[in-house]
Amino acid sequence: MAYEKIWANDPKLNKTELKKLEKDGLEVLKDIPYYAENGFSSIPKEEWDSFKWAGLYLQRPKKDGYFMMRVKVPTGILSFDQLVTLAQISKDYGRSIFDITTRQAIQFHWLTIENIPDIFHRLSHVGLSTTGACGDIPRNIIGNPLAGIDRDEVLDTRPIVKQVSDFFQNNEDFSNLPRKFKMSINANIYNAGNAEINDCAFIPAAKVIKGERKVGFHLKVGGGLSSAPKLAQLVDIFILPEQVLEVAKGVTTIFRDFGYREKRHRARLKFLVEDWGVEKFKDTLLKYTGPLEGAGEDLTNGWNAGYFYGVYPQKQAGLHYVGINIPLGRLHADDVLELARVAKLYGDGEVRTCGTQNIIIANVPTENIEALLNEKLFEKYPLKPPQFTGYAVSCTGTEFCNLALTETKERMKRIALFLDQELSIDVPVRMHMTGCPNSCGQRQIADLGLQGVLMRNKEKKMVQAFEIYVGGTLLNNGEINHKLKGKIAGEHLPNVLKQFLEYFRDTKQPKETFYEYVQRVGVESLQIELDRILGTTVTTA
């Protein structure tokens, strides 16, 4: 440690902060070999939370001793060897469950402490790590899954992401932050890095400096979802590619030294940015980075929501990428191995994970495209998915998560399949389901967000239910979706959604998106329609 913990004597520090002062989160990595040798019962209960720094959470119920593991995949790029290794870990230890998260990471379940050393060894052998995938630390850096091959990017962010990711990896100067810290580095002009929902986001920009047009980045800070969602705000600076690391260090240092450490729910950077204001934040940042140019030209030109279905030419002549749908981001390990085989046979084996929980096969020569598309794999994971299944996203839910109130992933899969069978609309409707107020399912940026809650039904029994939110987007600096009143019991949700979407279909204009529709008709008109549906089909709390 090469810095002073200026908050160490604050009498209002919460219990987690006091524990982190006694023992840094990364210290758990030294303890894991002992625990692995002596079994789950050798782990003191008060040490359970520290496993987050190693990318491990105890899945529910905690007492059973099974872990969820998250593997970092910076900007979503995986080589053939890395993909095969991940698939084999899933197969050998994780009951063949292979989940893609909304932050481009890979998630396993059902791991035991005895498995962990071998898994760490396998991951290290192919250059992957779980360290920092969870915990109060810089998390997996997300960005453009097409980095380096994208005809819609202004520069290749791969070396920048690697430089920043390597700097923060196992860096004890930044392993005790007030809470998690999420970063996005993206140069795609369609905001493929979801800038506005990150603590710190670099977005494509240009500026004429000394008569020469330079391409680089603008900075947004203070974004985040959860129960108090906020969209990141633009800081008036222009950043050259070689300055990204210094700026990332500066923002993270501000968060480390000035972020709130009294209440966990107020410990994210977004609250500091809100209280300080962007001008004070900028002035403080410049003390760490030195002088930076003022903002230039924003090169962002819309939002693609992270979807890349189909076959498209890369910036490299003669090569294509192929975007396929992975329903709700879940694969069987055998399918991952098949995916790896296909990616290697027709391309160079490289695949990319998307924030929409989907997959891209990269670097496929033109002459191989036809044969590739004839593979049986694409019958199960299509390039042109059914309308609702193709635009459905979900967190893990009560299947594994201790925070979740409702089942989500399999429920969302069933609902999307039902809607695909029941109706058709001329535009996609992005539906995100989350099992609690937290942000793993990112319901706040969805056209139609579904948040799990509990409610009492007519028989006064507590049941799983959902609230509906409408009109989220990251277009034009973003808008958090709006809550409609009323709770829908899980058993009634498919039919309510069907009726709700039929109303949208019947009252929309041709090719009008759900977001555009909400902007035109207003939230109140949708509330009236939901009230009508609920009044005729179900009883709500």
Disulfide bonds with the S-S distance in Angstrom:
none
